[in-house]
Amino acid sequence: MRIKTLFLSGLAAVALVSLTGCAGVYSPPAHSPPAQWKSAPDMATVENKQFTAHLKPVCGSYNGGCEAFVLSIVSKTDKNIEVNWNKTLYISGGQTSGGFMFEGIVYKDRNNQKPPDVVFGNGTLTKTIWPNNLVNYVSGQYGGWVHVTMPQGDNGAYVTLSIDGKEISERLFVRLSVSQVQ
């Protein structure tokens, strides 16, 4: 009698699952469409008699947002130009927000003093730079240093250069926005 009761209970459970279909099976939520980041203008430019500087956001890499800039400085003179990284600052929302890190800088030391780079006379310096304040350490199994996406709105760099002992600072910025791709 006990075996018959267990058999009938099991049969009833199978029938119940069959009638309800896959209602108990996990279904992941629908994914939102991918986001597309835009920059206006595509690249910021400042030009004078001594140099031209370009700043272009790098978007769509690790997490789809804009995480870095490519800074390019073209010398128009035969004099060397020094980039003072200790006075070159990230701009977010119209305010300075820390400096930059780049290849060769250890993450944990990114806020320390940095030696200048030199743009040789009539030469070009091109460097990918990441805002220091948008770098975080994430702990856990897949943790490590990560570059956080820049916020929407005005983002850029306050670049400080030294030419023939004279300091020149220029502000370059772009307006970042995001829209959903349909």
N, C-alpha and C positions, 0 to 999 in steps of 0.2 A: 504494500500500500504506500509506503514511504517513497519508494522508487517511482511509483506511478505519479505521485504528487510532484516530485522534483522534475520528472519528465514533462508533465503538463505545465509547470511553472516556466520551465525553459522554453517550451514551445510557445507559450503566451508572450514571453519576452521577445522571441524572434519575430513573432507576428506583429507585435507593437512597433518594433524597429522598422519592419517592412512597411507598415502603414504610414509611419511618419516620414519615411524617406531619409534624406541625409540631414535632417534638421539638427542633429547633434554633432555633425562634423564641422570642424572649425573652417571658416572661410575668411581669408585675410581681407582687410579693408581695401577698397579700391584706391589705387595710387593717384595722387593729384598729378596733373600734367607737369612736365618739366618746366623749370623757370628759365627765362632767357634774360641775361644781364645786358644792359646797354650803357654806353658812355657817351655823354654829350659835352664837349666834342669827343671824337674817337681818341684824340691825342691832344694834350695841352702843349702849347709852344710859346716860348719867350725868345725874343731875338734882339740883339743889340750889335754894336760895332765889333765887339770882342768875341762873342760866342752865340750859338743857338742851342737852346735846351728843349728837349722833348720829354714828355712824361705820358706813357701809355699804360692803362690798367691791364693786368693779366687776369682774365676771367675764364671760368669754366674748367679749371684744373681739378683739384682734389674734391671739392664739395659743390662745384657748380657756380659758386659766387666769385667775386673779385677779391683776390688775396694779396696781390703784389702789384708793383709797377715796373716797367722797363724805363729807366732813366738814361737818356742819351745826351751827351754834351759834345758839341762840335766846336772846336777852336777856330776862330777866324783870324788869328794873329800868330806870329812866330814865337810868342811868349808862352811859357807853361802856365797852366791854370790848375790850381789845387782845389779839390772838393773837400770842404771841411765837414766831415761826417758828424762831428760833435755839435755842430750848429745847423745841420740839415735836419729838418723836423717834419713829421707826418702831420697833415692837416685833415681834420675831420669835423664837419659841421661848422666850418669857419674858424676853428680854434686849433692851435698846435696840440699834439697829443703824443709826445715822446719822439724818439728818433727812429732809425731804420737799422735793420740787419741785412746781411747779404752773404754770398758764398764766402766761406773762410771764417765766419764768425760763429763761435760756439754758442748754442742756444742759451745756456745759463749765463754767459758773459755778454749777452747782446746789449745790455745797458751800460757797459763799461766804455771808457774812452777808446776811440778808434783812430788809427793813423789816417792821414789824408790820402786820397787817390790823386794822381797827376794825369791831366790831359796834356799831352805834349803839344808844342806849337803846331798849329795846322792839323792836329790830330783829332781823334774821336774816342770818347770813353762811353761804353754801353754797359749797363749793369742792371740786373734784376734786384729790386729792393723790397723788403717786407716790413710793414710797420711793427716795431717792437711791442707796442701795447696790444697787438692782435695775435700774439703768440702765447699759447697756454700749454701747460703740461697736464696730460690726462693720465690718471693712474688706472691700473687694471690690466687684464690679460692683453688687450689690444691697445694699451696706452702708449704714450710717448708725446713728443712735442708736435703740436698741430698749429697750423695757421688758420685763424678765424677769418671769416668773410668780412670785408669792409661794409659798413652800413650804407644804405641808400642815401643819396644826397651828395653834398660837396665833399670830395676827398682829393688829396693831393700832397704836394711837398713844398716846403719852404727851403729852397736850396741855397746854401751859402758857399760862395767861391772866393778864392783869393787870386788876384792877377797883379803881378808886379808889386806885391805887398799891400794892395788895396783890396778891402773886403767888399764883395757885392752879393746881395741877397735878392732872390727872385722867388715869386710865388707862382706855382703852376697847379692848377686843379681842374678836375672834371666832375661832372654830376652823374652819379651812378643811379640807375633805376632798374627795376626788375619787373617782368611781365610774364604771365603764364603762356606757354606755347599751346596752341590749339591743334 
